[in-house]
Amino acid sequence: MTKYVAHIFALSLCMAAMLAAAPPSHAIDFYEIEVYDTDTAPAGHLALELHSNTTSTATGDLAKSQMDVYQVHETLEGSYGVLRWLEVGQYFATAKLSNGDYEYSGSRTKVHFAVPQTFEWPVQLGGNIELDYMRRAAEENPLSLELRPIAGANYKGFRLVGNFAFEKPFSGPETHRGLQFDPSGELVYELNRWVSPALEYYGDMGSIQPLAKVQKQQHFVVPALNFDFIPQLELNLGVGIGVTRASHGVFLKSIIGWTF
């Protein structure tokens, strides 16, 4: 086993371990269902993305209370490359709210970065810092801060990426429950120059303390396709399948992006 395979295997074990040890959940972020890589927008360039996410089914009382069937979220994300390894971004989120109206839901501000490499590392590192300030009508914890360490590794045509997001609510019912843990990751295979199939994972384990049973957490596996028809265009399509009682259901996701 080469050192590259060993590093990828270690990342896989870390992700599996976090799936096994689990705090309670609230709900995954249906405004932005995306795994962050260590890449950032090119310096001096603007990138726009439209995130579209819809929950189509939920089975069981727990899943229905967590997933809000037929919810529709559309989020516009703008990112600007400040340095070769640093970008800043702004989100504008919309959703069909509980009153049945489709309205503005709130905004988010992010700083996304990679750790600069002076030589070839087997594992690439980065992070994302995000401040969410949403409307109370759209989010039960409207003000929160997210810290998301990122790690990625390549082996031949495969790329494995892990996101280890910790979120701290500052208003709402989860304020006094400490840090929330929302891991995610993906394994991507570059099939050819046009398309890269992927298996994505998204979880919401809720508060780190106290720990809860796995069936009360949200965990989704997402078969997805990434298309690369032209360099400026980003196109990601996926179907999320819940694997616990709190997430028994299906959602549809898409990301359409353009770098100017």
N, C-alpha and C positions, 0 to 999 in steps of 0.2 A: 504493500500500500504506500503510495507516494505521500509526501507531506501535504499536497493539495487535497487529496482524498481524505486524509486525516482531519484537516480543518473543516471540510464540509460535513464530515461525519459528526464532528464535535458540535457544530451548529445545529444539526438535526437532533442530537441528543438533548441539547438545551431546550429546543422548542417542545420536544416530547415531554420533558420533565415539567415544563410550565403548564402543559395540558393536564398533567396528573395532579398537581397541587393547586387547589382552586378556591378563590374567594367568591362571594356572592355577586350576581350580575344585576345591571339595570337594563341596558340595551346597547347594541352596537351602534356605531355612528352611521346612520343611514344618509347623512348629508354628504359624506365623503368616504366611499368604500375603495380604498387604494392602499397599496403597499409602497412605502417610500424606499427608493434606492438611494445610493450615495451620489448619484449624478445630480447636478443642478443645472438651471438654465444657463446657457452660454453668456459670458460677461457682455453686458451692453445690449442684450436681447430681451424682448418681452415674449412670454409664453402664456396663452390663454387656454383654459380647459373648461369643458362643460361636463359636470357629473350628473348623471340621471339614474335614479335608483327607485325601484318600485317593489313593494311586497305583494306577491300574488296570492299566497296561501299561508295559513297557519292552522295547525292541528292541535287541539287540546286547549284547555282553559289557560294554562300557564303561558303557552306560546302566544295565544291571542292577546293576553294582557301585556306581553312584552313587545310584540311585533306590530300591532295596529295594522290589520290587514287592509290592503289597497292604499296604503299611504304612498304619496308621490313626493319625491324630493328632487329639486333641480338646483344645483349649486354652480355658480360661475367663479372660477379661480384664476387670478392673474398673478404671475410670478415674473420677477425681473432679476436678471443675473448681475450682481454687483461686482463680484470677483470670480475668478475661475472656479472657486470652490464654495461660493456663497451666493444665495439668492434670498430675496424677501418677497412676501406674497400677501395677497388679500383675498378673502372669500366673501361672496354675497349669496346667502342661502335663502331659498324659498321652499314652501311646503303647503300641502293641503292640511290645514289645522283641524282641531276637533270640532270647530263650529261649521265645518264643511267648506269654508272659503279657502281659496288658494292665495297665500299672502307671503310677504317678506318675513323671513324667520329670524334674521340676525346676521352678524358678520364675525369674521375671524381674521386674525393677523398672525403671520408665521415668519420665522427665520429658519431657513433650511441650509445645512452646510455639510461639507465633506471634510474629513481630516486629510490635509495635504500630505502626499507621499513623496519622499525624496528618493525612493527606490521602489522596486516592485515588491509589494507585500502580498502574501497569499490571501489575506482577508482585508477588505476595504471597510473603513469605519466612517460614520457620520452621525448626524442627529437633526432633530427638528424641534423647535420650541414654538408653541402655538398658544395664543390667548383667544379664548372664545367669549364673545359677548352677544348672547342670543336673546330673543324676546321670551318673556315668561310664558306666553301663550304657546310657544313652540318647543320649549326645552325646560324640564323641571329643575335643572341646575344651570341657570342661564349664564353664570360667570365662572369660568374655570381656566386653569393653566395646564397645558400638556407638555411633558418632557419625553421625547421619543428617541432613545439610542437606536442606531441602525448598524447592522453588520451584513456584509455580503461577500460571497466567494464564487469563483468560476472554476469549472472543470470541464475541459473540452467544450461541447456545445451547451452545457448546463450552467445556469446561474441560480444560486440559492441566496435568498435575502430574508433576514429576520428583523422585525420591528418590535421593540419592547417598550410600549408606551405606558407611562404613568401619568395619571390625571388627578389634579386636586381641585375639587369644586370649592368655590368661595361663597356661593349662595345657593339656596335650595335645600331639599331634604337630605342630600348626601354630604352636606358641608362638614358634619362632625364625624363622619365615618372614615376619615383619613384618605390615603391614596387609593385610587382605582387603578387596576391593572388590565390593559387591553392589548394583548399580544396579537401579532399578525405576521404573515410571511408568505413567500411564494417560491416555487421551483419552476423555472422557465427553461424551455429547450428551444434553441434556435434551429428550427426545422429547415428553413431556407431563408433567402434574403427578403421574402415577402411576409412570412407568418411565423410566429413563435407561440406554440401552445404552452399553457401554464396551469399549474394547480395552485390556487391561492387558499389561504386560511385566514379567518378573522375570528377573534374571540373577545368576549367581555366577561372577565372573571369578577368584576365588581370590586368592592373594598378588600384590601389586603387582610384586614382584620374586621370581623372574625371570618374564618374560612367557611365556605359552604360546600355542599355536595356538588359534584360535577353536573348532575341533571338540572340543577338550579342556575347553572351558568349558561351563557350563549356561546356556541361554537358552530362555525359554518365552514364547509369546504366549498370551493368555488372553481369548477372547471372553467377556464377562460382562454380566449384567443387574443393575441396582440398582432396587429397588422402594421406593416412598415412599407407602404406603397411608395411614399416619397419621404425624404429626410425631415421635412417640416411638420409632417402629419403624425399625430398619435391617435391610435384607435384601439380601444380595449373593450371587449364584450365578455360578459360572464353570467353564470347562473349560480346563485348561492343556495346550498342545501343544508338545512339545520340538522344537527346530529344529537341534540339533547332535548329534554322535555320543554325547556324554556325557549328552544329555538326550532322546534319542529315546524318547518315551513320552507317556503321558497321565495327568493327575491331575484330580481333581474337588475343588472348593473351595466352601465356603459360609461366610457370616458372618451370624449372627442377633444383633441388638443391641437393647437397650431402654434409653432414658434416663428415669430416675426424677425 
